Amino acid sequence: MSDTPVEQMSFEQAMKELEAVVGQLERGDVALDQSIALYERGAALKKRCEDELKRAEEKVAAITLDAEGAPTGTKPVEGL
């Protein structure tokens, strides 16, 4: 686990660490207390990734509007 606070991580950093956390939990080779800490860290990392994806989706949606706010024909990215 990284010492970097989750709220300071980039999407890529959070995703990489989340994958590592999930891997550790799936192996099941950690003590109960550590599993709980990993689960909590994983939940925070998941939220960080979701927040960053939402922010990216909003940026894409904003880019697809012209100066008057009318759609330019491009749709926002869906599923993010």
C-alpha positions in Angstrom: 0.0 0.0 0.0 1.2 3.5 -0.8 1.6 6.2 1.8 0.1 8.8 -0.6 -3.2 10.1 0.6 -6.0 8.8 -1.7 -7.3 12.3 -2.3 -3.9 13.3 -3.8 -3.7 10.4 -6.2 -4.1 10.6 -9.9 -6.7 8.3 -11.5 -3.9 6.1 -12.7 -2.2 5.9 -9.3 -5.5 5.1 -7.6 -6.5 2.4 -10.1 -3.1 0.7 -9.9 -3.3 0.6 -6.1 -6.9 -0.5 -6.2 -5.9 -3.5 -8.4 -3.1 -4.4 -5.9 -5.6 -4.2 -3.0 -8.1 -6.4 -4.8 -5.4 -8.9 -5.6 -4.3 -9.1 -2.0 -7.9 -9.5 -0.8 -8.6 -12.2 -3.4 -5.5 -14.2 -2.3 -6.8 -14.2 1.2 -3.3 -14.5 2.7 -3.6 -11.5 5.0 -4.7 -11.3 8.6 -8.2 -10.2 9.4 -7.1 -6.7 10.7 -5.1 -6.1 7.6 -8.0 -7.3 5.4 -10.2 -4.8 7.0 -7.7 -2.0 6.5 -7.2 -3.1 2.8 -11.0 -3.1 2.3 -11.3 0.4 3.7 -8.4 1.6 1.5 -9.9 -0.1 -1.5 -13.3 1.6 -0.9 -11.6 5.0 -0.7 -9.6 4.2 -3.9 -12.7 3.1 -5.7 -14.5 6.4 -4.8 -11.4 8.4 -6.0 -11.5 6.6 -9.3 -15.2 7.2 -9.7 -14.8 10.9 -8.8 -12.0 11.3 -11.4 -14.1 9.5 -14.1 -17.1 11.8 -13.3 -14.9 14.8 -13.6 -13.5 13.6 -16.9 -17.1 12.9 -18.2 -18.1 16.5 -17.3 -15.1 17.9 -19.1 -16.0 15.9 -22.2 -19.6 17.0 -22.0 -18.5 20.6 -21.7 -16.2 20.3 -24.7 -19.1 19.2 -26.9 -21.0 22.5 -26.5 -20.4 25.6 -28.5 -20.0 29.1 -27.1 -23.8 29.5 -26.8 -24.2 26.1 -25.1 -25.7 24.4 -28.1 -24.6 20.8 -28.8 -22.0 20.6 -31.6 -23.1 17.2 -32.7 -20.7 15.3 -30.6 -22.1 13.3 -27.7 -20.5 13.0 -24.2 -18.7 9.8 -23.5 -21.2 7.4 -21.9 -20.6 4.8 -19.3 -17.9 6.8 -17.4 
